[in-house]
Amino acid sequence: MLPKTSRSQAPRYNRATYKVCMMVEFYKEMLISAACEKEARELAEARVRGRQSNMFQNGYSVGDIEILETEEL
């Protein structure tokens, strides 16, 4: 069960500040127009990495990108 709030319920004088590092993974599907599967994979990764500056501004850093599947439509 999730807490009702994302803030500590402890009194302010009883709190400390903590730096918390975490790994957050997400799943994304993209439609890519390419000559072959290999090119589609390369283009998809390049597009995600090219938009990394937007994510970095929100505190995210793109690390590993794992291509799970590629199929021709």
Phi and psi in radians as a Rosetta constraint file:
Dihedral C 1 N 2 CA 2 C 2 CIRCULARHARMONIC -1.381 0.35
Dihedral N 2 CA 2 C 2 N 3 CIRCULARHARMONIC 2.572 0.35
Dihedral C 2 N 3 CA 3 C 3 CIRCULARHARMONIC -1.166 0.35
Dihedral N 3 CA 3 C 3 N 4 CIRCULARHARMONIC 2.740 0.35
Dihedral C 3 N 4 CA 4 C 4 CIRCULARHARMONIC -1.198 0.35
Dihedral N 4 CA 4 C 4 N 5 CIRCULARHARMONIC -0.439 0.35
Dihedral C 4 N 5 CA 5 C 5 CIRCULARHARMONIC -2.409 0.35
Dihedral N 5 CA 5 C 5 N 6 CIRCULARHARMONIC 2.832 0.35
Dihedral C 5 N 6 CA 6 C 6 CIRCULARHARMONIC -1.733 0.35
Dihedral N 6 CA 6 C 6 N 7 CIRCULARHARMONIC 0.197 0.35
Dihedral C 6 N 7 CA 7 C 7 CIRCULARHARMONIC -1.945 0.35
Dihedral N 7 CA 7 C 7 N 8 CIRCULARHARMONIC 2.645 0.35
Dihedral C 7 N 8 CA 8 C 8 CIRCULARHARMONIC -1.150 0.35
Dihedral N 8 CA 8 C 8 N 9 CIRCULARHARMONIC 2.483 0.35
Dihedral C 8 N 9 CA 9 C 9 CIRCULARHARMONIC -1.540 0.35
Dihedral N 9 CA 9 C 9 N 10 CIRCULARHARMONIC -0.120 0.35
Dihedral C 9 N 10 CA 10 C 10 CIRCULARHARMONIC -1.245 0.35
Dihedral N 10 CA 10 C 10 N 11 CIRCULARHARMONIC 2.637 0.35
Dihedral C 10 N 11 CA 11 C 11 CIRCULARHARMONIC -1.073 0.35
Dihedral N 11 CA 11 C 11 N 12 CIRCULARHARMONIC 2.615 0.35
Dihedral C 11 N 12 CA 12 C 12 CIRCULARHARMONIC -0.968 0.35
Dihedral N 12 CA 12 C 12 N 13 CIRCULARHARMONIC -0.726 0.35
Dihedral C 12 N 13 CA 13 C 13 CIRCULARHARMONIC -1.194 0.35
Dihedral N 13 CA 13 C 13 N 14 CIRCULARHARMONIC -0.204 0.35
Dihedral C 13 N 14 CA 14 C 14 CIRCULARHARMONIC -1.810 0.35
Dihedral N 14 CA 14 C 14 N 15 CIRCULARHARMONIC 0.134 0.35
Dihedral C 14 N 15 CA 15 C 15 CIRCULARHARMONIC -1.851 0.35
Dihedral N 15 CA 15 C 15 N 16 CIRCULARHARMONIC 2.721 0.35
Dihedral C 15 N 16 CA 16 C 16 CIRCULARHARMONIC -2.186 0.35
Dihedral N 16 CA 16 C 16 N 17 CIRCULARHARMONIC 2.912 0.35
Dihedral C 16 N 17 CA 17 C 17 CIRCULARHARMONIC -1.765 0.35
Dihedral N 17 CA 17 C 17 N 18 CIRCULARHARMONIC 2.366 0.35
Dihedral C 17 N 18 CA 18 C 18 CIRCULARHARMONIC -2.216 0.35
Dihedral N 18 CA 18 C 18 N 19 CIRCULARHARMONIC 2.442 0.35
Dihedral C 18 N 19 CA 19 C 19 CIRCULARHARMONIC -1.642 0.35
Dihedral N 19 CA 19 C 19 N 20 CIRCULARHARMONIC 2.131 0.35
Dihedral C 19 N 20 CA 20 C 20 CIRCULARHARMONIC -2.023 0.35
Dihedral N 20 CA 20 C 20 N 21 CIRCULARHARMONIC 2.127 0.35
Dihedral C 20 N 21 CA 21 C 21 CIRCULARHARMONIC -1.854 0.35
Dihedral N 21 CA 21 C 21 N 22 CIRCULARHARMONIC 2.369 0.35
Dihedral C 21 N 22 CA 22 C 22 CIRCULARHARMONIC -2.521 0.35
Dihedral N 22 CA 22 C 22 N 23 CIRCULARHARMONIC 2.756 0.35
Dihedral C 22 N 23 CA 23 C 23 CIRCULARHARMONIC -1.828 0.35
Dihedral N 23 CA 23 C 23 N 24 CIRCULARHARMONIC 2.122 0.35
Dihedral C 23 N 24 CA 24 C 24 CIRCULARHARMONIC -2.046 0.35
Dihedral N 24 CA 24 C 24 N 25 CIRCULARHARMONIC 2.072 0.35
Dihedral C 24 N 25 CA 25 C 25 CIRCULARHARMONIC -1.851 0.35
Dihedral N 25 CA 25 C 25 N 26 CIRCULARHARMONIC 2.556 0.35
Dihedral C 25 N 26 CA 26 C 26 CIRCULARHARMONIC -2.454 0.35
Dihedral N 26 CA 26 C 26 N 27 CIRCULARHARMONIC 2.837 0.35
Dihedral C 26 N 27 CA 27 C 27 CIRCULARHARMONIC -1.949 0.35
Dihedral N 27 CA 27 C 27 N 28 CIRCULARHARMONIC 2.388 0.35
Dihedral C 27 N 28 CA 28 C 28 CIRCULARHARMONIC -2.468 0.35
Dihedral N 28 CA 28 C 28 N 29 CIRCULARHARMONIC 2.350 0.35
Dihedral C 28 N 29 CA 29 C 29 CIRCULARHARMONIC -1.906 0.35
Dihedral N 29 CA 29 C 29 N 30 CIRCULARHARMONIC 2.417 0.35
Dihedral C 29 N 30 CA 30 C 30 CIRCULARHARMONIC -2.289 0.35
Dihedral N 30 CA 30 C 30 N 31 CIRCULARHARMONIC 2.551 0.35
Dihedral C 30 N 31 CA 31 C 31 CIRCULARHARMONIC -1.716 0.35
Dihedral N 31 CA 31 C 31 N 32 CIRCULARHARMONIC 2.114 0.35
Dihedral C 31 N 32 CA 32 C 32 CIRCULARHARMONIC -2.144 0.35
Dihedral N 32 CA 32 C 32 N 33 CIRCULARHARMONIC 2.290 0.35
Dihedral C 32 N 33 CA 33 C 33 CIRCULARHARMONIC -1.626 0.35
Dihedral N 33 CA 33 C 33 N 34 CIRCULARHARMONIC 2.047 0.35
Dihedral C 33 N 34 CA 34 C 34 CIRCULARHARMONIC -2.624 0.35
Dihedral N 34 CA 34 C 34 N 35 CIRCULARHARMONIC 2.922 0.35
Dihedral C 34 N 35 CA 35 C 35 CIRCULARHARMONIC -1.379 0.35
Dihedral N 35 CA 35 C 35 N 36 CIRCULARHARMONIC -0.507 0.35
Dihedral C 35 N 36 CA 36 C 36 CIRCULARHARMONIC -2.667 0.35
Dihedral N 36 CA 36 C 36 N 37 CIRCULARHARMONIC 2.999 0.35
Dihedral C 36 N 37 CA 37 C 37 CIRCULARHARMONIC -1.074 0.35
Dihedral N 37 CA 37 C 37 N 38 CIRCULARHARMONIC -0.732 0.35
Dihedral C 37 N 38 CA 38 C 38 CIRCULARHARMONIC -1.046 0.35
Dihedral N 38 CA 38 C 38 N 39 CIRCULARHARMONIC -0.793 0.35
Dihedral C 38 N 39 CA 39 C 39 CIRCULARHARMONIC -1.130 0.35
Dihedral N 39 CA 39 C 39 N 40 CIRCULARHARMONIC -0.681 0.35
Dihedral C 39 N 40 CA 40 C 40 CIRCULARHARMONIC -1.066 0.35
Dihedral N 40 CA 40 C 40 N 41 CIRCULARHARMONIC -0.757 0.35
Dihedral C 40 N 41 CA 41 C 41 CIRCULARHARMONIC -1.086 0.35
Dihedral N 41 CA 41 C 41 N 42 CIRCULARHARMONIC -0.786 0.35
Dihedral C 41 N 42 CA 42 C 42 CIRCULARHARMONIC -1.123 0.35
Dihedral N 42 CA 42 C 42 N 43 CIRCULARHARMONIC -0.728 0.35
Dihedral C 42 N 43 CA 43 C 43 CIRCULARHARMONIC -1.161 0.35
Dihedral N 43 CA 43 C 43 N 44 CIRCULARHARMONIC -0.704 0.35
Dihedral C 43 N 44 CA 44 C 44 CIRCULARHARMONIC -1.082 0.35
Dihedral N 44 CA 44 C 44 N 45 CIRCULARHARMONIC -0.806 0.35
Dihedral C 44 N 45 CA 45 C 45 CIRCULARHARMONIC -1.118 0.35
Dihedral N 45 CA 45 C 45 N 46 CIRCULARHARMONIC -0.728 0.35
Dihedral C 45 N 46 CA 46 C 46 CIRCULARHARMONIC -1.084 0.35
Dihedral N 46 CA 46 C 46 N 47 CIRCULARHARMONIC -0.665 0.35
Dihedral C 46 N 47 CA 47 C 47 CIRCULARHARMONIC -1.163 0.35
Dihedral N 47 CA 47 C 47 N 48 CIRCULARHARMONIC -0.731 0.35
Dihedral C 47 N 48 CA 48 C 48 CIRCULARHARMONIC -1.140 0.35
Dihedral N 48 CA 48 C 48 N 49 CIRCULARHARMONIC -0.802 0.35
Dihedral C 48 N 49 CA 49 C 49 CIRCULARHARMONIC -1.159 0.35
Dihedral N 49 CA 49 C 49 N 50 CIRCULARHARMONIC -0.565 0.35
Dihedral C 49 N 50 CA 50 C 50 CIRCULARHARMONIC -1.175 0.35
Dihedral N 50 CA 50 C 50 N 51 CIRCULARHARMONIC -0.431 0.35
Dihedral C 50 N 51 CA 51 C 51 CIRCULARHARMONIC -1.699 0.35
Dihedral N 51 CA 51 C 51 N 52 CIRCULARHARMONIC 0.219 0.35
Dihedral C 51 N 52 CA 52 C 52 CIRCULARHARMONIC -1.107 0.35
Dihedral N 52 CA 52 C 52 N 53 CIRCULARHARMONIC -0.529 0.35
Dihedral C 52 N 53 CA 53 C 53 CIRCULARHARMONIC -1.086 0.35
Dihedral N 53 CA 53 C 53 N 54 CIRCULARHARMONIC -0.641 0.35
Dihedral C 53 N 54 CA 54 C 54 CIRCULARHARMONIC -1.104 0.35
Dihedral N 54 CA 54 C 54 N 55 CIRCULARHARMONIC -0.725 0.35
Dihedral C 54 N 55 CA 55 C 55 CIRCULARHARMONIC -1.223 0.35
Dihedral N 55 CA 55 C 55 N 56 CIRCULARHARMONIC -0.670 0.35
Dihedral C 55 N 56 CA 56 C 56 CIRCULARHARMONIC -1.079 0.35
Dihedral N 56 CA 56 C 56 N 57 CIRCULARHARMONIC -0.643 0.35
Dihedral C 56 N 57 CA 57 C 57 CIRCULARHARMONIC -1.109 0.35
Dihedral N 57 CA 57 C 57 N 58 CIRCULARHARMONIC -0.428 0.35
Dihedral C 57 N 58 CA 58 C 58 CIRCULARHARMONIC -1.718 0.35
Dihedral N 58 CA 58 C 58 N 59 CIRCULARHARMONIC 0.225 0.35
Dihedral C 58 N 59 CA 59 C 59 CIRCULARHARMONIC 1.597 0.35
Dihedral N 59 CA 59 C 59 N 60 CIRCULARHARMONIC 0.161 0.35
Dihedral C 59 N 60 CA 60 C 60 CIRCULARHARMONIC -1.824 0.35
Dihedral N 60 CA 60 C 60 N 61 CIRCULARHARMONIC 2.635 0.35
Dihedral C 60 N 61 CA 61 C 61 CIRCULARHARMONIC -2.301 0.35
Dihedral N 61 CA 61 C 61 N 62 CIRCULARHARMONIC 2.137 0.35
Dihedral C 61 N 62 CA 62 C 62 CIRCULARHARMONIC -1.298 0.35
Dihedral N 62 CA 62 C 62 N 63 CIRCULARHARMONIC 2.165 0.35
Dihedral C 62 N 63 CA 63 C 63 CIRCULARHARMONIC -1.830 0.35
Dihedral N 63 CA 63 C 63 N 64 CIRCULARHARMONIC -2.020 0.35
Dihedral C 63 N 64 CA 64 C 64 CIRCULARHARMONIC -1.282 0.35
Dihedral N 64 CA 64 C 64 N 65 CIRCULARHARMONIC 2.446 0.35
Dihedral C 64 N 65 CA 65 C 65 CIRCULARHARMONIC -2.084 0.35
Dihedral N 65 CA 65 C 65 N 66 CIRCULARHARMONIC 2.087 0.35
Dihedral C 65 N 66 CA 66 C 66 CIRCULARHARMONIC -1.946 0.35
Dihedral N 66 CA 66 C 66 N 67 CIRCULARHARMONIC 2.070 0.35
Dihedral C 66 N 67 CA 67 C 67 CIRCULARHARMONIC -1.438 0.35
Dihedral N 67 CA 67 C 67 N 68 CIRCULARHARMONIC 2.057 0.35
Dihedral C 67 N 68 CA 68 C 68 CIRCULARHARMONIC -1.474 0.35
Dihedral N 68 CA 68 C 68 N 69 CIRCULARHARMONIC -0.698 0.35
Dihedral C 68 N 69 CA 69 C 69 CIRCULARHARMONIC -2.789 0.35
Dihedral N 69 CA 69 C 69 N 70 CIRCULARHARMONIC 2.569 0.35
Dihedral C 69 N 70 CA 70 C 70 CIRCULARHARMONIC -2.353 0.35
Dihedral N 70 CA 70 C 70 N 71 CIRCULARHARMONIC 2.259 0.35
Dihedral C 70 N 71 CA 71 C 71 CIRCULARHARMONIC -2.413 0.35
Dihedral N 71 CA 71 C 71 N 72 CIRCULARHARMONIC 2.500 0.35
Dihedral C 71 N 72 CA 72 C 72 CIRCULARHARMONIC -1.397 0.35
Dihedral N 72 CA 72 C 72 N 73 CIRCULARHARMONIC 2.337 0.35
